[in-house]
Amino acid sequence: MLAEDELREAVLLVFANKQDLPNALSVNEVTERLGLNQIRNRQWYIQATCATTGDGLYEVLIGFQHIVQA
């Protein structure tokens, strides 16, 4: 999907959701499993989140804002 021409300049936002669950992967584990550190041709941002409480959602928006303004 990221290889599509229409998305070549899109920022990748990753929500590491369900952080309220005991077996949730950490941000580092999600980053590793998705191979985000190997992505060289696009900006990306990952944030631990919990949709039921809203934890981390504001931080995703701030992180996205910093990438867009850079």
C-alpha positions, -999 to 999 in steps of 0.1 A, spaced: 0 0 0 28 24 8 43 18 -26 13 34 -43 22 66 -62 -7 84 -46 8 78 -12 45 84 -19 46 116 2 21 106 29 32 105 65 27 71 82 11 73 116 11 42 137 -12 39 167 2 12 190 -33 7 205 -46 -14 233 -18 -4 257 -42 -10 286 -40 -47 280 -14 -68 298 0 -85 267 1 -54 244 33 -50 224 54 -20 234 61 8 210 96 -6 204 82 -41 197 57 -27 172 84 -6 156 106 -37 152 79 -60 139 67 -35 113 102 -27 103 97 10 107 134 17 113 141 4 78 117 30 61 140 56 45 117 72 20 90 86 42 84 101 76 66 81 102 55 85 138 44 58 163 26 64 195 13 42 223 -25 46 226 -55 34 244 -87 42 225 -110 34 254 -94 60 276 -80 84 249 -45 80 262 -19 89 236 -44 103 210 -34 139 217 2 130 214 -4 114 180 -18 147 168 11 167 182 37 143 167 19 146 133 19 184 136 57 184 142 63 162 112 41 183 89 57 216 100 92 203 96 
